[in-house]
Amino acid sequence: MARSSRSNDWGFPRWRSYGASREATAVRLCDRHGCDEPGNCPAPKSPNSPERWYFCQTHAAEYNRGWNYFEGLDAEEAAAREQAERRDASGYEQSRYQSWAGSGDGSRSRDEMRALEVLELETDATFDDVRLAWRRLAKTNHPDVRPGDAEAAKRFQAIQAAYEVLRTAEERRTWKPA
């Protein structure tokens, strides 16, 4: 008995556009009764529950306006729960740009301050000063210039790492979207 199989593309997949197939695509409808729009906006059914409603954008906005995370709790329980959750999430509150490295002088992070120390520079050094100090120290501590000197090799690696930290920070500071 012959096997009946029919190819959608006759062996040439580029003949049709990507995603074009003969099968129907599954579309999740909005969970709001009577709505026929696609439900692509998840919303929690209750606090700390993995179950979700899936609404269209207009019904999700309506649901979110009326959402009360502390519903069913009295004022004391709500305050205690909020305090406990803020205590648990306090690490996320502080994780802004470079604040994980701790405070430096206000304009530079702690890592940048350490890198400036390795390059023997003051805290107000410009990036041109950084580049000049990096070249000067790299030339004097390069393993090709001082072969067999393990201390110079370590110092050279520290100088390279310090320059990389400062170069990356400078790129972040001066970056502009295209």
Secondary structure, 3 states (H helix, E strand, C coil): CCCCCCCCCCCCHHHCCCCCCCCCCCCCECCCCCCCCECCEEEECCCCCCCEEEECHHHHHHHHHCCCCCCCCCHHHHHHHHHHHHHHCHHHHCCCCCHHHCECCCCCEHHHHHHHHHCCCCCCCCHHHHHHHHHHHHHHHCCCCCCCCHHHHHHHHHHHHHHHHHHHHHHHHHCCCC
